Amino acid sequence: MTKATIAAAILLSWGTLSAQPNTHYLADGKKISVYTTAKNTNLKLSKTADLAFTKSEQPLETEVSVFVEPSIQFQNIVGIGGAITDASAETFAKLSADKQKELLSAYYDAEKGIGYSIMRTHINSCDFSSGSYSYVKEGDKTLSTFNIAHDKKYRIPMIKQALKVASNPMKMFVSPWSPPAYMKDNNNMLRGGKLLPEYYQTWADYFVKFIQSYEKEGIPVWAMTIQNEPMATQTWESCIFTAEAERDFLKKYLGPTITKNFQDKKIIVWDHNRDMMKQRADVIFSDPDAFKYVWGMGFHWYETWSGGTEMFDNTKAVHEAYPNVNLFFTEGCKESFKQEGYQLWDNGEHYGRNILHDFNNGTVGWTDWNILLDEKGGPNHVGNFCFAPIHADTKTGQLIYTPMYYYIGHFSKFVQPEAKRVSSAVSRSNLQSVSFQNKNGQVSTVVMNETDKEVKYNLIVGAQRVTLNIPAHAIQTLVY
């Protein structure tokens, strides 16, 4: 290959670049709508302006500008959503019919709500269950007792209602926190432990039975992760897989078993924090017999739990090294629940910042954790109480919307499945931005201001511009 050919290949691995950027993408007078959420105001996903583009002159260095070039396109977006857990479903069941309808509309209706298109749920129990359980009797090596009756009480009915309300086609993925106790070397679903080698095939078959059981209930399963947080020994349901163990389980057992039983299921590896994702990627993706079963790599944001920083560069490093692997944010929430923190603005900004950077670093889908929790941040059988974008006060029957809900909505409401991320950059570090183009041609640019001051800025798209103001501690979505 010539140097020119190699350079072109590298560029194409990053995105689809048009030969001649469309610098006249917008005509004078083209309309733009502005939606704003801001701290210490009543603005919550509120339409705050309808403006018009005008011809742009060379911007000055003294101005703050956001530059968007829709002809330079990157990854396809799968969607944005959250998880329906036992905790969400048990809390949901305590609400009145009207409040249940309100909650589902708030999440899944694209007009009245924020248009979720991704859903996650768990195989067996997790910490956000009222107790530990599996779907088989203890010691059942043949899985002859497999039964999802537990889920039919709360979780499956809620999922079915959500699917009926959803405006967008829903992609459901499933994740295990732990195999049944008898399959593990510590004989306990909790506190880590490892899957015993003699149960590798049985555990792969367990995935198949779960998916078949849910699909028999009319709940399509799109994808699965191999193990939630495979390097975390938790007080709740957990199971350790080293990179080599996950690789071997995938290539020898789960991959062949899923391929044998289904034609269209996706497998997502890792499903843990950004901190170690590059090492996991190198081990699994360097093995062609394992890599052939991989659709994507899932990751969380909890590398900050011990005082660390958000390691966005690790996501970027995996994307640069393996541009054909789909990066997929599979879980995040704000921990250490306190009722007085319901309206803590930093929680919303944490969501906005992470979603924005993850998409800018190549992520194709973004999934929140519990969509609903009660007034105690649960139920949770080990006391690991957390925040959710919406809480229900089960004593009063009221729903409590937090800033996290609105920050997520600035993306999920305006970025449709199959959108493409497009080129977006800012001229000053007091703003952050990311942009997308939906299949209908509509562009959505999200702008965040985490500073204490209002910022005046230009949105410059090709040869057109519009001038806007974003309040302090605010997020805006610009639709044009």
VENNORNOR-V72985 format. One record per backbone hydrogen bond with DSSP energy under -1.0 kcal/mol. NH is the residue of the N-H (numbers start at 1). CO is the residue of the C=O. E is the energy in kcal/mol with one decimal. If there is no record, write none. Layout:
nh:NH co:CO e:E
nh:NH co:CO e:E
//
This chain:
nh:6 co:2 e:-2.4
nh:7 co:3 e:-2.4
nh:8 co:4 e:-2.1
nh:9 co:5 e:-2.2
nh:10 co:6 e:-2.2
nh:11 co:7 e:-2.1
nh:12 co:8 e:-2.4
nh:13 co:9 e:-1.6
nh:15 co:11 e:-1.3
nh:16 co:73 e:-2.0
nh:23 co:21 e:-1.8
nh:25 co:22 e:-1.2
nh:29 co:53 e:-3.2
nh:30 co:27 e:-1.9
nh:32 co:51 e:-2.2
nh:33 co:479 e:-2.7
nh:34 co:49 e:-2.7
nh:35 co:477 e:-2.2
nh:36 co:46 e:-3.0
nh:37 co:475 e:-2.3
nh:38 co:43 e:-1.7
nh:39 co:473 e:-2.0
nh:46 co:36 e:-2.3
nh:48 co:34 e:-2.5
nh:49 co:34 e:-1.2
nh:51 co:32 e:-3.1
nh:53 co:30 e:-2.6
nh:54 co:465 e:-2.6
nh:56 co:463 e:-3.0
nh:63 co:60 e:-1.3
nh:66 co:458 e:-3.2
nh:67 co:425 e:-3.3
nh:68 co:460 e:-2.6
nh:69 co:423 e:-1.9
nh:72 co:69 e:-1.8
nh:73 co:16 e:-2.0
nh:74 co:421 e:-3.2
nh:77 co:419 e:-3.3
nh:78 co:364 e:-3.3
nh:79 co:364 e:-1.0
nh:81 co:366 e:-2.3
nh:82 co:118 e:-1.4
nh:83 co:369 e:-2.3
nh:84 co:120 e:-2.4
nh:87 co:128 e:-2.2
nh:89 co:85 e:-2.5
nh:90 co:86 e:-3.1
nh:91 co:87 e:-2.0
nh:92 co:88 e:-2.5
nh:93 co:89 e:-2.0
nh:94 co:91 e:-1.2
nh:95 co:92 e:-1.6
nh:100 co:96 e:-2.5
nh:101 co:97 e:-2.2
nh:102 co:98 e:-2.2
nh:103 co:99 e:-2.5
nh:104 co:100 e:-2.3
nh:105 co:101 e:-2.2
nh:106 co:102 e:-2.5
nh:107 co:103 e:-1.5
nh:108 co:104 e:-2.9
nh:109 co:105 e:-1.4
nh:113 co:109 e:-1.7
nh:114 co:106 e:-1.7
nh:115 co:109 e:-1.1
nh:116 co:107 e:-3.2
nh:117 co:80 e:-3.0
nh:118 co:80 e:-1.0
nh:119 co:171 e:-2.7
nh:120 co:82 e:-1.3
nh:121 co:173 e:-1.7
nh:123 co:175 e:-2.6
nh:125 co:133 e:-1.8
nh:140 co:137 e:-2.1
nh:141 co:139 e:-1.2
nh:146 co:143 e:-1.3
nh:147 co:135 e:-2.0
nh:153 co:150 e:-1.1
nh:156 co:151 e:-3.0
nh:158 co:154 e:-1.7
nh:159 co:155 e:-2.6
nh:160 co:156 e:-2.5
nh:161 co:157 e:-2.0
nh:162 co:158 e:-2.4
nh:163 co:159 e:-2.4
nh:164 co:160 e:-1.6
nh:165 co:161 e:-1.6
nh:166 co:162 e:-2.0
nh:167 co:108 e:-2.4
nh:171 co:117 e:-2.2
nh:173 co:119 e:-2.6
nh:174 co:223 e:-1.7
nh:175 co:121 e:-1.7
nh:183 co:180 e:-1.6
nh:184 co:181 e:-2.0
nh:185 co:194 e:-2.5
nh:187 co:184 e:-1.0
nh:191 co:234 e:-1.2
nh:191 co:236 e:-1.1
nh:196 co:183 e:-3.1
nh:199 co:196 e:-2.4
nh:200 co:197 e:-1.6
nh:203 co:199 e:-2.9
nh:204 co:200 e:-1.9
nh:205 co:201 e:-2.4
nh:206 co:202 e:-1.6
nh:207 co:203 e:-1.5
nh:208 co:204 e:-1.4
nh:209 co:205 e:-2.3
nh:210 co:206 e:-2.4
nh:211 co:207 e:-2.6
nh:212 co:208 e:-2.8
nh:213 co:209 e:-2.3
nh:214 co:210 e:-2.4
nh:215 co:211 e:-2.5
nh:216 co:212 e:-1.8
nh:218 co:215 e:-1.5
nh:219 co:214 e:-2.1
nh:222 co:172 e:-2.8
nh:223 co:172 e:-1.6
nh:224 co:266 e:-2.0
nh:225 co:174 e:-2.3
nh:226 co:268 e:-1.6
nh:228 co:176 e:-2.7
nh:229 co:271 e:-2.5
nh:232 co:229 e:-1.7
nh:238 co:189 e:-1.8
nh:240 co:193 e:-3.2
nh:241 co:230 e:-2.3
nh:246 co:242 e:-2.7
nh:247 co:243 e:-2.3
nh:248 co:244 e:-2.4
nh:249 co:245 e:-2.5
nh:250 co:246 e:-2.4
nh:251 co:247 e:-2.6
nh:252 co:248 e:-2.2
nh:253 co:249 e:-1.6
nh:254 co:249 e:-2.5
nh:255 co:250 e:-2.5
nh:257 co:253 e:-2.2
nh:258 co:254 e:-2.9
nh:259 co:255 e:-2.4
nh:260 co:256 e:-2.0
nh:261 co:257 e:-1.5
nh:262 co:258 e:-2.4
nh:266 co:222 e:-1.9
nh:268 co:224 e:-2.7
nh:269 co:296 e:-2.3
nh:271 co:269 e:-1.5
nh:271 co:298 e:-1.3
nh:277 co:274 e:-1.0
nh:280 co:276 e:-1.8
nh:281 co:277 e:-2.4
nh:282 co:278 e:-2.6
nh:283 co:279 e:-2.0
nh:284 co:280 e:-2.3
nh:285 co:281 e:-2.8
nh:287 co:284 e:-1.2
nh:290 co:287 e:-1.2
nh:291 co:287 e:-3.3
nh:292 co:288 e:-1.5
nh:293 co:290 e:-1.9
nh:294 co:291 e:-1.7
nh:295 co:267 e:-2.8
nh:296 co:267 e:-1.5
nh:297 co:326 e:-2.3
nh:298 co:269 e:-2.7
nh:299 co:328 e:-1.6
nh:300 co:272 e:-2.4
nh:304 co:301 e:-1.1
nh:305 co:302 e:-2.0
nh:307 co:304 e:-2.0
nh:312 co:310 e:-1.8
nh:314 co:311 e:-1.3
nh:316 co:312 e:-2.0
nh:317 co:313 e:-2.4
nh:318 co:314 e:-2.0
nh:319 co:315 e:-2.3
nh:320 co:316 e:-2.6
nh:321 co:317 e:-2.0
nh:322 co:318 e:-2.7
nh:325 co:322 e:-2.0
nh:326 co:295 e:-1.8
nh:328 co:297 e:-2.5
nh:329 co:365 e:-2.6
nh:330 co:299 e:-1.9
nh:337 co:385 e:-1.5
nh:341 co:338 e:-2.3
nh:342 co:339 e:-1.8
nh:344 co:341 e:-2.0
nh:347 co:344 e:-1.0
nh:349 co:345 e:-2.2
nh:350 co:346 e:-2.5
nh:351 co:347 e:-1.6
nh:352 co:348 e:-2.6
nh:353 co:349 e:-2.8
nh:354 co:350 e:-2.0
nh:355 co:351 e:-2.8
nh:356 co:352 e:-2.4
nh:357 co:353 e:-2.4
nh:358 co:354 e:-2.6
nh:359 co:355 e:-2.3
nh:360 co:356 e:-2.1
nh:361 co:357 e:-1.4
nh:362 co:359 e:-1.8
nh:363 co:358 e:-2.3
nh:364 co:327 e:-3.2
nh:366 co:79 e:-1.6
nh:367 co:329 e:-1.4
nh:368 co:81 e:-3.2
nh:369 co:332 e:-1.6
nh:371 co:83 e:-2.1
nh:373 co:390 e:-1.2
nh:374 co:378 e:-2.9
nh:377 co:374 e:-1.9
nh:381 co:127 e:-1.4
nh:381 co:129 e:-1.4
nh:383 co:380 e:-1.4
nh:385 co:383 e:-1.5
nh:386 co:377 e:-1.9
nh:387 co:334 e:-3.1
nh:391 co:400 e:-2.4
nh:392 co:373 e:-2.4
nh:393 co:398 e:-2.8
nh:394 co:392 e:-1.1
nh:397 co:393 e:-3.1
nh:400 co:391 e:-3.5
nh:402 co:389 e:-2.6
nh:405 co:402 e:-1.0
nh:407 co:403 e:-2.4
nh:408 co:404 e:-2.5
nh:409 co:405 e:-2.0
nh:410 co:406 e:-1.4
nh:411 co:408 e:-1.9
nh:412 co:408 e:-2.5
nh:413 co:409 e:-1.8
nh:415 co:411 e:-2.2
nh:418 co:77 e:-3.5
nh:419 co:416 e:-1.9
nh:420 co:437 e:-2.4
nh:421 co:75 e:-2.2
nh:422 co:435 e:-2.2
nh:423 co:72 e:-2.1
nh:425 co:67 e:-2.0
nh:427 co:65 e:-2.3
nh:431 co:428 e:-1.3
nh:432 co:448 e:-1.7
nh:434 co:446 e:-1.6
nh:436 co:444 e:-2.1
nh:437 co:420 e:-2.9
nh:438 co:442 e:-3.1
nh:441 co:438 e:-2.2
nh:444 co:436 e:-2.6
nh:445 co:478 e:-2.5
nh:446 co:434 e:-3.0
nh:447 co:476 e:-2.7
nh:448 co:432 e:-2.6
nh:449 co:474 e:-2.8
nh:455 co:470 e:-2.5
nh:457 co:468 e:-2.7
nh:458 co:64 e:-2.6
nh:459 co:466 e:-3.0
nh:460 co:66 e:-3.1
nh:461 co:464 e:-2.2
nh:462 co:68 e:-1.1
nh:463 co:23 e:-1.9
nh:464 co:461 e:-2.1
nh:465 co:54 e:-2.9
nh:466 co:459 e:-1.6
nh:468 co:457 e:-3.2
nh:470 co:455 e:-2.5
nh:473 co:451 e:-1.6
nh:474 co:449 e:-1.8
nh:475 co:37 e:-2.4
nh:476 co:447 e:-2.9
nh:477 co:35 e:-2.2
nh:478 co:445 e:-3.1
nh:479 co:33 e:-2.8
nh:480 co:443 e:-2.3
//
